[in-house]
């Protein structure tokens, strides 16, 4: 906000953008809750009226403090992410994209001359699998909001885990998403041909495949890719920013995993599967070099570890009180 004030800009548009995203994530969460309550009501219907059970459950939820806590956390997140997004748009202004060719070369060296997408393509290069990656990658956005606000809203999450996650999340968005992203300013494989002119793009085949799939099935990643480039080139005046290294999708997914394991092992398994889909999807959808995730994940885990040490956080288990911190267990 200070940077915006000095430059004479307003971040109101950014705040409204994230407020809208938070509202959509709330609708998604509300729908899931209603489905869960109604499903339980059908099971309980053998003992009492399903309608009465569902109505009582919804009434109890509305009268509790959970909704107020959720909206409180969401309001803070909207302000924080608006400030982050504004500063993210400043990255190519402060440090123009210059690392893409290097990261492409490192990826190739890592895999014996092949690009990561070329290794994955024979296994995942089918439209339905691409759609799964695309949907998962899109769900990452509401997942960020649901984790941030959901941890405060739920009375079942230990405060130590909640505080540690918030500290690690704020630190990762700033240190990984802004500081490191500025140092290693890069656009990503999907923009390689645009930011490295005169050099044949090693991702031309991948982009051609994705365009073919998008011609038959709408891919959110393709639409977002075009939108962000229009924002970057000044064709539209809307909030948006491009940054590849390190990958915040992978960094935040890593925090989802360790936080989930600190709450419940089954929850951790689910988030681990989600994180794996995010990592491979970030490559297959052309958003990130493999190096982006390889750097981001350890960086996020290091921040999680540091936040646990600095905060003297008690390692609390969800079910039996024993430590379930995956880093400590390792």
Secondary structure, DSSP 8 states (H G I E B T S, - for coil): -HHHHHHT---HHHHHHHHHHHHHHHHHHHHHHHHHHHHHHHHHTTTS-HHHHHHHHHHHHHHSSHHHHHHHHHHHHHHHHHHHHHHHHTHHHHS-S--HHHHHHHHHHHTTT--HHHHHHHHH-SHHHHHHHHHHHHHHHHHHHHHHHHHHH-TTS-HHHHHHHHHHHHHHHHIIIIIIHHHT----GGGHHHHSTTS--TTHHHHHHHHHHHHHS--HHHHHHHHHHHHHTTSS-SS-----SS-HHHHHHHHHHHHHHHH-HHHHHHHHHHHHHHHHHHHHTTS--HHHHHHHHHHHHHHHHHHHHHTT-----SSSSS---HHHH-
